[in-house]
Every structure is written in C-alpha cells, then in structure tokens.
Amino acid sequence: MEENIPLIKRIEQLTQIVESKEQENIKTKRIKIPRKAKCRRRKIKKGWVGVLKIDENGHISGEKQKVEGFTVKLKEGTYHATDGREVLFWEGKFPVIIQPTWQLNPIRIKKDEVTKNETYGQKYVMAKMLKDAITLKKGKGSIIVWIIIIAVVLFGVNYFMGGA
C-alpha cells in the first residue's frame, strides 16, 4: 500500500516524524555567568560590577571592575562611562554591564530606553583619565643633585682657600 503514495507525501511524513523526535530529545541548558564577572554581596556593596566585554573580533570575556565616579577602567586600560541605567542583573542577583570595547558607553537593553547619543559619558571619562594621569614626583634624585653641588662648592672653597 505504501508503494502507491506519491513521493512528496512520503517526504512530508518522514520530515514530520523526524521533527517530532527532535522536539522530544531537545535538551535545555542554562547559560551561566562567567566566574570572572560574578560579584558577590560584599563586592556589590563596595561598588563592584561584572563586565561582559565584547572585543572587536567578537570574543566575549568577563571581568569584575569597580565603578568609580561613573567610570569603569577595564584591564587593558580603556575607560568607559556608565550612569547606572545600563546595569542588568544576571538571575536577579549579580549586577552586569555589557560593554563593547569600541564604544564609550555600555549597551542599554531595557525595553523603554533608547540611546540617543554616545557623548553623555565623555566628561566622566576625561575626569577619571586626568585623575589617573602619572605625575612625576620630586624624589631622591633631586637630593643627590643638591649633595653633589654642595660637595663641589666645599671642594672649591677648600682648594682655593687652602692654596692661598
């Protein structure tokens, strides 16, 4: 009997059988936050947040960073600004921001918020960069120079006064 069924109908029947078996065997697995980006209660209270960093080549990595003055400094030294609207909570517990490395501000994914411009964080980033700028300290090197100058003056006074 099955030999008389047209080929198209047989293919449809076989695809329905395969699809029903695939749906029965589907396994679901929850995605876990990277361990490097998971902040516990103590760090959350101190202002730390998990950063899911997206690189230019599409790689995603996680790290914990402290939010200071509306800015976050990533491990490679780039500064990014956040005002708190971009913070998401992984499973309702862990604060996370999604930060593309080529953008100044993190991605906003909340329903009613639309990013109009990318410049609202520039003043915070500039202030943080100026604060972290390396300043040269006058240290022991200047003391050595003064000691050498005093020694030369004493030697000169002793040489000219002792020779007369």
C-alpha positions in Angstrom: 0.0 0.0 0.0 2.7 2.5 0.9 4.3 2.0 -2.5 1.4 3.8 -4.1 1.9 7.0 -2.0 3.4 9.8 -4.0 7.0 10.7 -3.2 6.2 14.3 -2.0 3.7 12.9 0.6 6.2 10.3 1.8 8.9 13.0 2.3 6.4 15.2 4.3 5.5 12.2 6.5 9.2 11.5 7.1 10.0 15.1 8.0 7.1 15.2 10.4 8.3 12.1 12.1 11.9 13.4 12.4 10.7 16.8 13.7 8.6 15.2 16.4 11.5 13.1 17.6 13.9 16.1 17.6 11.4 18.1 19.7 11.3 15.2 22.2 15.1 15.0 22.5 15.8 18.7 22.9 17.9 19.4 26.0 17.9 22.8 27.5 20.8 24.2 29.5 21.0 27.4 31.4 23.8 29.8 30.5 26.0 30.7 33.4 27.7 34.0 34.0 31.5 33.7 33.7 33.1 33.3 37.0 35.4 36.2 36.5 32.4 38.5 36.1 30.5 37.3 39.1 30.4 39.7 42.1 29.2 38.6 45.5 27.4 40.7 48.1 30.4 42.2 49.8 31.9 43.5 46.5 28.5 44.7 45.3 28.2 46.8 48.4 31.6 48.3 47.7 30.6 49.3 44.1 31.9 46.4 42.0 30.1 45.2 38.9 30.6 42.4 36.4 31.6 43.5 33.0 30.9 41.3 29.9 33.4 42.7 27.5 32.9 42.3 23.7 36.1 42.7 21.7 36.3 43.9 18.1 36.9 40.3 16.9 33.7 39.1 18.6 35.2 37.4 21.6 33.3 37.8 24.9 35.1 37.8 28.2 34.1 38.7 31.7 35.9 40.6 34.5 35.0 42.4 37.8 35.6 46.1 37.9 34.8 48.8 40.4 32.6 51.7 39.3 34.3 54.9 40.5 32.9 58.3 39.5 30.6 56.9 36.9 33.5 55.2 35.1 34.9 51.7 34.7 38.5 51.0 33.8 39.0 47.7 32.1 42.1 45.5 32.4 43.5 46.6 29.1 43.4 50.3 30.3 40.4 51.6 28.4 37.9 53.8 30.3 34.1 53.5 29.8 31.3 55.5 31.4 28.0 54.3 32.9 25.3 56.2 34.8 23.6 53.1 36.2 20.9 52.7 33.6 22.8 50.1 31.7 23.2 47.8 34.7 21.4 44.4 34.3 21.0 41.7 36.9 22.0 38.1 36.0 19.4 35.8 37.5 18.3 38.8 39.7 21.5 38.6 41.8 24.6 39.7 40.0 25.0 43.2 38.5 26.4 43.0 35.0 27.0 45.5 32.2 27.6 44.6 28.6 30.5 46.7 27.3 31.7 46.7 23.7 35.4 47.8 23.8 34.9 50.2 20.8 32.1 52.2 22.5 32.3 54.7 25.3 29.1 53.6 27.0 27.7 50.1 27.7 24.8 48.7 25.8 21.3 49.5 27.1 18.9 46.6 26.6 15.9 47.7 28.7 12.5 48.0 27.0 11.6 51.7 27.0 15.1 53.2 26.9 16.6 54.4 23.6 20.2 55.6 23.3 20.1 59.0 21.6 23.7 59.9 21.8 27.0 58.4 22.8 28.5 61.6 24.4 26.9 61.7 27.8 29.9 59.9 29.5 32.8 61.8 28.0 33.1 64.3 30.9 33.3 61.4 33.4 35.9 59.5 31.4 38.1 62.6 30.9 37.9 63.4 34.6 38.9 59.9 35.5 41.8 59.9 33.0 43.1 63.2 34.4 42.9 61.8 37.9 44.8 58.6 37.0 47.5 60.5 35.0 51.0 59.8 36.0 52.6 62.7 37.9 56.3 63.0 38.3 57.4 63.2 41.9 60.4 65.0 43.1 62.2 62.3 44.9 65.7 61.2 45.9 67.2 62.2 42.6 66.9 65.9 43.4 68.5 65.4 46.8 71.5 63.7 45.2 72.0 66.6 42.8 72.0 69.1 45.8 74.5 66.9 47.7 76.8 66.9 44.6 76.5 70.7 44.2 77.4 71.3 47.9 80.3 68.9 47.7 81.7 70.7 44.6 81.3 74.1 46.4 83.1 72.8 49.5 85.8 71.3 47.5 86.3 74.6 45.5 86.3 76.7 48.7 88.8 74.3 50.3 91.1 74.2 47.2 91.2 78.0 46.8 91.3 78.9 50.4 93.8 76.2 51.3 96.2 77.1 48.5 96.5 80.8 49.5 
